[in-house]
Amino acid sequence: MKFKSGDVVLVPIQFTDSDQVKRRPGVILFEEHDNVVIAGVTSNLQMDGITLTMKEGAIKESIIKLNYLFTISAVMIEKVLFSLTSAKRELVYDSLVQKLAVLIENNIEQQ
């Protein structure tokens, strides 16, 4: 199955602070050769990121965490829950570009 950028999918995610794996939503950023890069989604509204509302399709108000990116195999995706609007997808990518620009700028300053 081919997935597209902006699909919100259900995937098994390993927590960074333990070896525990749970099924959680994530936003597909891109897929290449069956490797899928995903941004994690949390219902912890105190986290930094981009809001994802129930009106947009989320089960509960959530945050797309652009500081929690990971790559999985496409076969690990259990199902597509819904897709982001084009405006929300654009916001996600614009925010990622801004974060990368800061990293590049900081790297240039350190050289």
C-alpha atoms as a printed R data frame, in Angstrom:
    type eleno elety resid chain resno       x      y      z
1   ATOM     1    CA   MET     A     1   0.000  0.000  0.000
2   ATOM     2    CA   LYS     A     2   1.274  3.465 -0.884
3   ATOM     3    CA   PHE     A     3   0.971  6.174  1.697
4   ATOM     4    CA   LYS     A     4   1.028  9.892  1.090
5   ATOM     5    CA   SER     A     5   2.435 12.893  2.841
6   ATOM     6    CA   GLY     A     6   0.026 14.138  5.486
7   ATOM     7    CA   ASP     A     7  -1.621 10.791  6.193
8   ATOM     8    CA   VAL     A     8  -2.187 10.320  9.919
9   ATOM     9    CA   VAL     A     9  -1.506  6.660 10.585
10  ATOM    10    CA   LEU     A    10  -1.527  4.220 13.476
11  ATOM    11    CA   VAL     A    11   1.926  2.751 14.136
12  ATOM    12    CA   PRO     A    12   3.827  0.926 16.874
13  ATOM    13    CA   ILE     A    13   6.151  3.482 18.493
14  ATOM    14    CA   GLN     A    14   8.955  2.755 20.934
15  ATOM    15    CA   PHE     A    15   9.216  5.333 23.687
16  ATOM    16    CA   THR     A    16  12.561  7.134 23.879
17  ATOM    17    CA   ASP     A    17  12.909  6.630 27.641
18  ATOM    18    CA   SER     A    18  12.074  2.898 27.780
19  ATOM    19    CA   ASP     A    19  11.844 -0.258 25.715
20  ATOM    20    CA   GLN     A    20   8.048 -0.089 25.779
21  ATOM    21    CA   VAL     A    21   6.223 -0.076 22.413
22  ATOM    22    CA   LYS     A    22   2.666  1.261 22.036
23  ATOM    23    CA   ARG     A    23   0.306  1.907 19.132
24  ATOM    24    CA   ARG     A    24   0.174  5.640 18.505
25  ATOM    25    CA   PRO     A    25  -0.764  8.041 15.708
26  ATOM    26    CA   GLY     A    26   1.875  9.677 13.576
27  ATOM    27    CA   VAL     A    27   1.949 11.965 10.546
28  ATOM    28    CA   ILE     A    28   3.683 10.716  7.422
29  ATOM    29    CA   LEU     A    29   6.205 13.269  6.210
30  ATOM    30    CA   PHE     A    30   7.406 11.190  3.268
31  ATOM    31    CA   GLU     A    31   7.925  7.638  2.040
32  ATOM    32    CA   GLU     A    32  10.832  6.380 -0.010
33  ATOM    33    CA   HIS     A    33  11.588  2.719 -0.849
34  ATOM    34    CA   ASP     A    34   9.143  1.498  1.820
35  ATOM    35    CA   ASN     A    35  10.876  3.598  4.500
36  ATOM    36    CA   VAL     A    36   8.419  6.049  6.018
37  ATOM    37    CA   VAL     A    37   9.490  9.154  7.934
38  ATOM    38    CA   ILE     A    38   6.929 10.056 10.575
39  ATOM    39    CA   ALA     A    39   6.332 12.859 13.080
40  ATOM    40    CA   GLY     A    40   4.880 11.628 16.353
41  ATOM    41    CA   VAL     A    41   1.519 12.829 17.651
42  ATOM    42    CA   THR     A    42   0.690 13.300 21.327
43  ATOM    43    CA   SER     A    43  -2.429 14.221 23.256
44  ATOM    44    CA   ASN     A    44  -0.227 16.061 25.790
45  ATOM    45    CA   LEU     A    45  -1.181 19.627 24.897
46  ATOM    46    CA   GLN     A    46   1.740 20.996 26.942
47  ATOM    47    CA   MET     A    47   4.186 19.747 24.275
48  ATOM    48    CA   ASP     A    48   5.582 21.988 21.556
49  ATOM    49    CA   GLY     A    49   4.320 21.415 18.057
50  ATOM    50    CA   ILE     A    50   1.394 21.952 15.741
51  ATOM    51    CA   THR     A    51  -2.143 21.490 17.012
52  ATOM    52    CA   LEU     A    52  -4.329 18.783 15.558
53  ATOM    53    CA   THR     A    53  -8.013 19.103 16.396
54  ATOM    54    CA   MET     A    54 -10.938 16.733 16.597
55  ATOM    55    CA   LYS     A    55 -12.573 18.771 13.836
56  ATOM    56    CA   GLU     A    56  -9.611 17.822 11.617
57  ATOM    57    CA   GLY     A    57 -10.097 14.119 12.393
58  ATOM    58    CA   ALA     A    58  -8.127 13.484 15.586
59  ATOM    59    CA   ILE     A    59  -9.757 11.307 18.260
60  ATOM    60    CA   LYS     A    60  -8.821 13.988 20.809
61  ATOM    61    CA   GLU     A    61  -7.080 17.353 20.678
62  ATOM    62    CA   SER     A    62  -3.418 16.611 19.943
63  ATOM    63    CA   ILE     A    63  -0.027 17.996 18.996
64  ATOM    64    CA   ILE     A    64   2.127 17.022 16.003
65  ATOM    65    CA   LYS     A    65   5.607 16.809 17.527
66  ATOM    66    CA   LEU     A    66   8.187 18.041 15.035
67  ATOM    67    CA   ASN     A    67  10.938 17.273 17.550
68  ATOM    68    CA   TYR     A    68  10.033 13.553 17.486
69  ATOM    69    CA   LEU     A    69  10.743 12.178 14.015
70  ATOM    70    CA   PHE     A    70  11.447  8.554 13.232
71  ATOM    71    CA   THR     A    71  11.654  6.136 10.320
72  ATOM    72    CA   ILE     A    72   9.757  2.867 10.107
73  ATOM    73    CA   SER     A    73   9.101  0.261  7.472
74  ATOM    74    CA   ALA     A    74   5.847  0.779  5.563
75  ATOM    75    CA   VAL     A    75   4.702 -2.709  6.646
76  ATOM    76    CA   MET     A    76   4.560 -1.468 10.254
77  ATOM    77    CA   ILE     A    77   1.729  0.950  9.471
78  ATOM    78    CA   GLU     A    78  -1.470 -0.585 10.800
79  ATOM    79    CA   LYS     A    79  -3.946  1.777  9.145
80  ATOM    80    CA   VAL     A    80  -4.564  5.287  7.858
81  ATOM    81    CA   LEU     A    81  -6.747  7.223 10.294
82  ATOM    82    CA   PHE     A    82  -7.280 10.386  8.207
83  ATOM    83    CA   SER     A    83  -5.308 12.905  6.152
84  ATOM    84    CA   LEU     A    84  -4.236 16.429  7.001
85  ATOM    85    CA   THR     A    85  -5.671 19.280  4.984
86  ATOM    86    CA   SER     A    86  -3.315 20.836  2.465
87  ATOM    87    CA   ALA     A    87  -3.100 23.954  4.666
88  ATOM    88    CA   LYS     A    88  -2.109 21.896  7.737
89  ATOM    89    CA   ARG     A    89   0.394 19.870  5.685
90  ATOM    90    CA   GLU     A    90   1.938 23.118  4.451
91  ATOM    91    CA   LEU     A    91   2.184 24.388  8.035
92  ATOM    92    CA   VAL     A    92   3.975 21.180  9.074
93  ATOM    93    CA   TYR     A    93   6.515 21.468  6.257
94  ATOM    94    CA   ASP     A    94   7.046 25.211  6.742
95  ATOM    95    CA   SER     A    95   7.718 24.591 10.448
96  ATOM    96    CA   LEU     A    96  10.174 21.800  9.645
97  ATOM    97    CA   VAL     A    97  12.009 24.026  7.164
98  ATOM    98    CA   GLN     A    98  12.303 26.738  9.839
99  ATOM    99    CA   LYS     A    99  13.714 24.243 12.353
100 ATOM   100    CA   LEU     A   100  16.250 22.987  9.805
101 ATOM   101    CA   ALA     A   101  17.235 26.538  8.863
102 ATOM   102    CA   VAL     A   102  18.082 27.253 12.508
103 ATOM   103    CA   LEU     A   103  20.192 24.087 12.678
104 ATOM   104    CA   ILE     A   104  22.054 25.031  9.508
105 ATOM   105    CA   GLU     A   105  22.621 28.589 10.740
106 ATOM   106    CA   ASN     A   106  23.921 27.335 14.103
107 ATOM   107    CA   ASN     A   107  26.216 24.875 12.345
108 ATOM   108    CA   ILE     A   108  27.664 27.607 10.106
109 ATOM   109    CA   GLU     A   109  28.279 29.853 13.119
110 ATOM   110    CA   GLN     A   110  30.141 27.035 14.900
111 ATOM   111    CA   GLN     A   111  32.564 26.509 12.013
